[in-house]
């Protein structure tokens, strides 16, 4: 049980480290949006209609 907990903690911290490295600013321009413009988090969804 202790090994599983250690693995989970390791994966959590390594995932956080990778997420911080992949942070990118994406200009939204005139794209449709909801919510305040100064929100601390922006979620952008890319959809491919093929």
C-alpha positions in Angstrom: 0.0 0.0 0.0 2.9 2.4 0.8 4.5 1.8 -2.6 1.2 2.6 -4.4 1.0 5.9 -2.4 4.6 6.8 -3.3 3.9 6.1 -7.0 0.8 8.2 -7.0 2.6 11.1 -5.3 5.5 10.8 -7.8 3.1 10.8 -10.8 1.2 13.7 -9.4 4.3 15.8 -9.0 5.8 14.8 -12.3 2.5 15.7 -14.0 2.5 19.1 -12.4 6.1 19.8 -13.5 5.2 18.9 -17.1 2.1 21.0 -17.1 4.1 24.0 -16.0 6.5 23.6 -18.9 3.8 23.4 -21.6 2.0 26.7 -20.7 1.2 28.7 -23.8 -0.5 32.1 -24.4 -3.1 31.8 -27.1 -4.6 35.0 -28.5 -8.4 34.8 -28.6 -9.0 37.9 -30.6 -12.7 38.1 -31.8 -13.5 34.4 -31.0 -16.8 33.7 -29.3 -16.4 33.4 -25.5 -18.3 33.4 -22.3 -17.3 34.8 -18.9 -15.2 37.7 -17.8 -12.2 38.7 -20.0 -9.9 38.8 -16.9 -10.6 35.3 -15.7 -7.6 33.5 -14.2 -8.1 30.5 -16.4 -9.0 30.3 -20.1 -10.1 27.0 -21.6 -9.7 26.7 -25.4 -11.2 23.8 -27.3 -9.9 22.8 -30.7 -12.3 21.0 -32.9 -11.7 19.4 -36.3 -14.8 19.0 -38.5 -13.8 16.4 -41.1 
